[in-house]
Amino acid sequence: GKMAQDMTEKELLKMELDQLKKEVKNERQMISKTGKELKEYIESMAGEDPLLKGIPEDKNPFKEKGGCIIS
């Protein structure tokens, strides 16, 4: 597809409209209900959550391989 900066105002508006048409079909739910479900889900998964318990050094794919020394 074309890059956003190459698109005309009309094309951008059409894309936005298409997106809104899709979104309007989404089922809406009360945040009080979904928030509670989300909290329960997060708590049930907490033991496995790397954001909560961290990643062991040996399992971390993003760990620095060898420290680079800046002098």
Distance bins in CASP14 RR format, pairs under 12 A and 6 or more apart:
PFRMAT RR
TARGET T0000
AUTHOR 0000-0000-0000
RMODE 2
METHOD distances of the structure
MODEL  1
1 7 0 0 0 0 1 0 0 0 0 0 0
1 11 0 0 0 0 0 1 0 0 0 0 0
1 15 0 0 0 0 0 1 0 0 0 0 0
2 8 0 0 0 0 1 0 0 0 0 0 0
2 11 1 0 0 1 0 0 0 0 0 0 0
2 12 0 0 0 0 0 1 0 0 0 0 0
2 15 0 0 0 0 0 1 0 0 0 0 0
3 11 0 0 0 0 0 1 0 0 0 0 0
3 12 0 0 0 0 0 1 0 0 0 0 0
4 11 0 0 0 0 1 0 0 0 0 0 0
4 12 1 0 0 1 0 0 0 0 0 0 0
4 15 0 0 0 0 1 0 0 0 0 0 0
4 16 0 0 0 0 0 1 0 0 0 0 0
5 11 0 0 0 0 0 1 0 0 0 0 0
5 12 0 0 0 0 0 1 0 0 0 0 0
6 12 0 0 0 0 0 1 0 0 0 0 0
7 13 0 0 0 0 1 0 0 0 0 0 0
7 14 0 0 0 0 1 0 0 0 0 0 0
7 15 1 0 0 1 0 0 0 0 0 0 0
7 16 0 0 0 0 0 1 0 0 0 0 0
8 14 0 0 0 0 1 0 0 0 0 0 0
8 15 0 0 0 0 0 1 0 0 0 0 0
9 15 0 0 0 0 0 1 0 0 0 0 0
9 16 0 0 0 0 0 1 0 0 0 0 0
10 16 0 0 0 0 0 1 0 0 0 0 0
10 17 0 0 0 0 0 1 0 0 0 0 0
11 17 0 0 0 0 0 1 0 0 0 0 0
11 18 0 0 0 0 0 1 0 0 0 0 0
12 18 0 0 0 0 0 1 0 0 0 0 0
12 19 0 0 0 0 0 1 0 0 0 0 0
13 19 0 0 0 0 0 1 0 0 0 0 0
13 20 0 0 0 0 0 1 0 0 0 0 0
14 20 0 0 0 0 0 1 0 0 0 0 0
14 21 0 0 0 0 0 1 0 0 0 0 0
15 21 0 0 0 0 0 1 0 0 0 0 0
15 22 0 0 0 0 0 1 0 0 0 0 0
16 22 0 0 0 0 0 1 0 0 0 0 0
16 23 0 0 0 0 0 1 0 0 0 0 0
17 23 0 0 0 0 0 1 0 0 0 0 0
17 24 0 0 0 0 0 1 0 0 0 0 0
18 24 0 0 0 0 0 1 0 0 0 0 0
18 25 0 0 0 0 0 1 0 0 0 0 0
19 25 0 0 0 0 0 1 0 0 0 0 0
19 26 0 0 0 0 0 1 0 0 0 0 0
20 26 0 0 0 0 0 1 0 0 0 0 0
27 33 0 0 0 0 0 1 0 0 0 0 0
27 34 0 0 0 0 0 1 0 0 0 0 0
28 34 0 0 0 0 1 0 0 0 0 0 0
29 35 0 0 0 0 1 0 0 0 0 0 0
29 36 0 0 0 0 0 1 0 0 0 0 0
29 37 0 0 0 0 1 0 0 0 0 0 0
29 38 0 0 0 0 0 1 0 0 0 0 0
30 36 0 0 0 0 1 0 0 0 0 0 0
30 37 0 0 0 0 0 1 0 0 0 0 0
31 37 0 0 0 0 0 1 0 0 0 0 0
31 38 0 0 0 0 1 0 0 0 0 0 0
31 39 0 0 0 0 0 1 0 0 0 0 0
32 38 0 0 0 0 0 1 0 0 0 0 0
32 39 0 0 0 0 0 1 0 0 0 0 0
33 39 0 0 0 0 0 1 0 0 0 0 0
33 40 0 0 0 0 0 1 0 0 0 0 0
34 40 0 0 0 0 0 1 0 0 0 0 0
34 41 0 0 0 0 0 1 0 0 0 0 0
35 41 0 0 0 0 1 0 0 0 0 0 0
35 42 0 0 0 0 1 0 0 0 0 0 0
35 43 0 0 0 0 0 1 0 0 0 0 0
36 42 0 0 0 0 0 1 0 0 0 0 0
36 43 0 0 0 0 0 1 0 0 0 0 0
37 43 0 0 0 0 0 1 0 0 0 0 0
37 44 0 0 0 0 0 1 0 0 0 0 0
38 44 0 0 0 0 0 1 0 0 0 0 0
38 45 0 0 0 0 0 1 0 0 0 0 0
39 45 0 0 0 0 0 1 0 0 0 0 0
39 46 0 0 0 0 0 1 0 0 0 0 0
40 46 0 0 0 0 0 1 0 0 0 0 0
41 48 0 0 0 0 0 1 0 0 0 0 0
41 49 0 0 0 0 0 1 0 0 0 0 0
42 48 0 0 0 0 0 1 0 0 0 0 0
42 49 1 0 0 1 0 0 0 0 0 0 0
42 51 0 0 0 0 1 0 0 0 0 0 0
42 52 0 0 0 0 1 0 0 0 0 0 0
43 49 0 0 0 0 1 0 0 0 0 0 0
43 52 0 0 0 0 0 1 0 0 0 0 0
45 51 0 0 0 0 0 1 0 0 0 0 0
45 52 0 0 0 0 1 0 0 0 0 0 0
45 53 0 0 0 0 0 1 0 0 0 0 0
46 52 1 0 1 0 0 0 0 0 0 0 0
46 53 1 0 0 1 0 0 0 0 0 0 0
46 54 0 0 0 0 0 1 0 0 0 0 0
47 53 1 0 0 1 0 0 0 0 0 0 0
47 54 0 0 0 0 0 1 0 0 0 0 0
48 54 0 0 0 0 0 1 0 0 0 0 0
48 55 0 0 0 0 0 1 0 0 0 0 0
49 55 0 0 0 0 0 1 0 0 0 0 0
50 56 0 0 0 0 1 0 0 0 0 0 0
50 59 0 0 0 0 1 0 0 0 0 0 0
50 60 0 0 0 0 1 0 0 0 0 0 0
50 61 0 0 0 0 0 1 0 0 0 0 0
50 62 0 0 0 0 0 1 0 0 0 0 0
53 59 0 0 0 0 0 1 0 0 0 0 0
54 60 0 0 0 0 1 0 0 0 0 0 0
54 62 0 0 0 0 0 1 0 0 0 0 0
55 61 0 0 0 0 1 0 0 0 0 0 0
55 62 0 0 0 0 1 0 0 0 0 0 0
55 63 0 0 0 0 1 0 0 0 0 0 0
56 63 0 0 0 0 1 0 0 0 0 0 0
57 63 1 0 0 1 0 0 0 0 0 0 0
57 64 0 0 0 0 0 1 0 0 0 0 0
END
